[in-house]
């Protein structure tokens, strides 16, 4: 678990279009309530579980780590993500990555994904990271592909599985 903010590492492919973000563990009921209040656009609601559902899942699983995504410059909460270790295959999974509808289209998703990948690199587990994405969520598929995730051809619960090997 993160104790404080996690700053993205200075990766050479960081674009000026990605605003700096930091990831913070949810350590209080107030922080969890703020994350529950975040929403994607109405046309995206079928693509991702609600943050309330994700927090319930995290409470039931010792493998899940929910994190708030905050804008570095203002500290404002812009999104939520959750990852987990799959102990059966010893790999990391990104279970959720959402940016609030009021902050979409500004690069926060890419910045959060990069910050999360830097964080995952410091944790135990196999060399790969996997995620599932709704086949109709073209924006998310493009984002993940542009960050090195490859569609594997696997489908789990209707979601396309994408994987990226850590470097």
C-alpha positions in Angstrom: 0.0 0.0 0.0 1.1 3.5 -0.7 1.7 5.6 2.3 1.9 9.0 0.5 1.7 10.3 -3.0 3.4 8.4 -5.8 5.0 10.7 -8.3 5.4 9.5 -11.9 9.0 8.8 -12.7 10.7 10.9 -15.3 10.2 8.6 -18.3 11.6 9.8 -21.6 8.2 9.3 -23.4 6.3 11.6 -21.0 4.5 14.1 -23.2 3.8 17.7 -22.5 0.2 16.8 -23.1 0.1 14.7 -19.9 -0.5 16.8 -16.9 1.5 15.5 -13.9 -0.6 13.3 -11.5 0.0 11.5 -8.3 -1.6 8.4 -6.9 -2.8 8.2 -3.3 -4.1 5.3 -1.2 -7.6 5.8 0.1 -7.0 6.1 3.8 -10.2 7.6 5.1 -14.0 7.3 4.6 -14.0 10.8 3.3 -11.5 10.0 0.5 -13.5 6.9 -0.4 -16.7 9.0 -0.6 -15.0 11.5 -2.9 -14.0 8.6 -5.2 -17.5 7.1 -5.1 -18.8 10.5 -6.4 -16.6 10.5 -9.5 -18.5 9.6 -12.8 -17.6 8.9 -16.3 -19.7 10.3 -19.2 -23.1 8.7 -19.6 -22.1 7.1 -22.9 -19.2 5.4 -21.0 -21.1 4.0 -18.1 -21.5 0.5 -19.6 -17.7 0.2 -20.0 -16.7 0.2 -16.4 -18.0 -0.7 -13.0 -18.9 2.1 -10.6 -16.2 3.2 -8.1 -18.6 2.1 -5.4 -18.6 -1.4 -6.8 -14.8 -1.3 -7.2 -14.3 -0.2 -3.5 -16.6 -3.1 -2.4 -14.5 -5.5 -4.4 -11.3 -4.1 -2.9 -12.7 -4.5 0.6 -13.3 -8.2 -0.1 -9.9 -8.9 -1.6 -6.5 -8.5 0.0 -5.0 -8.4 -3.5 -6.7 -5.2 -4.6 -5.2 -1.7 -4.2 -7.6 1.2 -4.9 -6.0 4.5 -5.6 -7.1 8.1 -6.1 -5.7 10.0 -9.0 -5.0 13.6 -8.2 -3.7 16.5 -10.4 -0.2 17.5 -9.3 -0.7 21.2 -9.7 -4.0 21.5 -7.8 -4.3 18.3 -5.8 -7.8 18.0 -7.2 -9.3 14.5 -7.5 -9.5 13.7 -11.2 -9.9 9.9 -11.2 -9.8 6.5 -9.7 -7.9 3.3 -10.4 -7.5 -0.1 -8.9 -4.9 -2.8 -9.5 -4.4 -6.3 -8.1 -1.9 -9.1 -7.9 -3.3 -12.3 -9.4 -1.7 -14.9 -7.1 -2.5 -17.7 -9.4 -0.5 -16.4 -12.3 1.8 -14.1 -10.3 1.0 -11.1 -12.5 -0.5 -7.6 -12.0 -3.9 -6.6 -13.3 -5.3 -3.2 -13.8 -8.9 -3.6 -12.8 -10.1 0.0 -13.1 -8.9 3.2 -14.6 -11.4 6.0 -14.8 -11.2 9.7 -15.2 -14.1 11.8 -14.0 -16.2 13.2 -16.8 -15.2 16.8 -15.9 -11.5 16.0 -16.5 -11.5 13.8 -19.5 -9.7 14.7 -22.7 -6.8 16.5 -20.9 -4.3 13.6 -20.7 -5.0 12.5 -17.1 -5.8 8.9 -18.2 -2.4 8.5 -19.9 -0.6 10.2 -17.0 -2.3 8.0 -14.5 -1.5 4.9 -16.5 2.1 5.9 -16.7 2.3 6.6 -12.9 0.6 3.3 -12.2 3.0 1.4 -14.4 5.9 3.0 -12.5 4.3 2.0 -9.2 3.7 -1.6 -10.4 7.3 -1.9 -11.4 8.3 -1.5 -7.7 6.0 -4.3 -6.5 6.5 -8.1 -6.4 4.9 -10.1 -9.1 5.7 -11.3 -12.6 7.0 -9.1 -15.4 3.6 -8.5 -17.1 0.6 -6.4 -16.5 -2.8 -7.3 -17.9 -6.2 -5.6 -18.2 -9.6 -6.2 -19.6 -11.4 -3.6 -21.8 -14.8 -3.6 -23.3 -14.5 -4.2 -27.1 -16.6 -1.1 -27.9 -14.4 1.2 -25.7 -12.3 2.3 -28.7 -10.8 5.3 -26.8 -9.5 3.0 -24.0 -8.2 0.4 -26.5 -6.3 3.1 -28.3 -4.8 4.5 -25.1 -3.6 1.2 -23.9 -2.2 0.2 -27.3 -0.3 3.5 -27.5 1.3 2.7 -24.1 2.5 -0.8 -25.2 -0.5 -3.0 -24.3 -1.2 -5.7 -26.9 -4.6 -7.5 -27.4 -4.0 -11.1 -26.7 -7.1 -12.6 -28.4 -8.3 -13.7 -25.0 -11.8 -12.7 -23.9 -12.9 -12.9 -20.2 -16.4 -12.0 -19.2 -16.9 -10.2 -22.5 -13.7 -8.1 -22.2 -10.7 -8.2 -24.5 -7.5 -8.9 -22.6 -4.5 -6.7 -23.2 -1.1 -7.4 -21.8 2.2 -5.4 -21.5 5.5 -6.8 -20.5 7.3 -4.7 -17.9 10.7 -3.3 -18.9 
